[in-house]
Amino acid sequence: MGRENTAQTNISAYEQALASILALSELMLALAQESAWMSLIEVEDERRVLMGRLTDLAQLAEKDDELRMELIRERLQAILDLNTRIIDLGHHACQGLSQEIRKITGGQNVRQAYLSNTL
């Protein structure tokens, strides 16, 4: 469960960084339209820092995707293993029921033969 939370956190941080970069880019456009070049430079510096962080977050998100896929594979394999065990138990139970039915049927046949001979 810890690995899942880490994957979600890294992807969430990645998505948040992307949203922040987009917002800063929109602000930069507005500043450029107002010819506020000094303010634009300050925002560009902030955006550059986030873009550098985005690369790190992207690498973490990719690793976490692999972890998430491995977790999915592990869970699917566990489900398949459980299904195999369930099927085996089902077959065993069916064999037991078949034996019980044979005993009952055999017992009924013996009873009918006994009753036929005594009447």
N, C-alpha and C positions, 0 to 999 in steps of 0.2 A: 504494500500500500504506500510505503514511503517513496518508492520509485515513481508511482503514478503521480503523486502530488508534486514531485520534483519536475516531472515532464510537463505537467499542466502549468506550473509556476514559470518554467523557462519559456514555454510557448506564449503564455500570457504576457510575460515581460517583453518578449519579442514583439508581440502584437501592440503592446502599449508603446514601445519604442517607435514602431512604425507610425502609429497614430500621432505621436509627439512630433516626429520628423515631418509628417504631412502638415500638421498645424503650424509648425515653425516655417515651413516652406510657404504656406499661404500668407503668413505674417510677413515674410520677406518680400513677397510679391506686393503686398499692400504698401510696405515701406518703400519699395522701389517706385511704385506708382506715385508716392508722395515725395519722392526724391529725398528721403530720409536715410542717406547713405551711411552715416555713422551708426545709426540704430540698426540698420541692416547688417553691418559688419558684426555688431555685438550678437545679434540673433544668429548670424552665420557661424560664429564661434561656438555658440551653444549647440547648434544643429550638427556641427562637425564632431563634437564630443559624442553626441547621441549616435551618429552614424558609425563611429568607431566602436561604440558599445554594441551596436546592432550586429556587427560582424561576429563579435564574441557570443552574443545571444543566439545568432543563427547556428553557430557550431554546436552550442549546447542543445538547442532545439533538435538538430539533426541527430545528435547522440541519443537524446531522449526519445525521439521517434523510433530509433533502433531498439531502445529498451522497452518502449511501449509495444512494438511488434514482437519482441521476444516474450514479453509477458502474455500477449495474446496467444502466441504459439504454445507457451507452457500451459495456459488454461485450456486451449483446444485439445492438447495432448492429454491433459488430465481428464477432460470430458470423455475423450475416446477410450481411455483406460477404464474409466468408471463404466462406460457403456458396455465394454467387453466383459467386465466383471458381472454386470447386471444380466447380460445375456447368458453368461455361463450359469449364474444362479437360477435364471429362468428355465434353462434346459434341465438342470438338476431337479428343480421342482416339478417340471413336467414328467420327468422319468419317475420320480417318486409317486406322483399322482397316477401315472399309468400302472405302476405296480399295485397301488391300492385298488384301482378299478379292477385289475385282473383278480386280485384277492376277493373282492366283493362279488364279482361276476362268478368266480370259481365257487365261492361260498354259496351263492344263490343256486348254482347248478347242482351242487352237492345236496342242498336243502330240498330242491325240487325232486331230485332223484330219490332222496330219502322218503319224501312225502308220497311220491308216486309208488314206491315199493310198500309203504305201510298202509296205504288206503286200499 
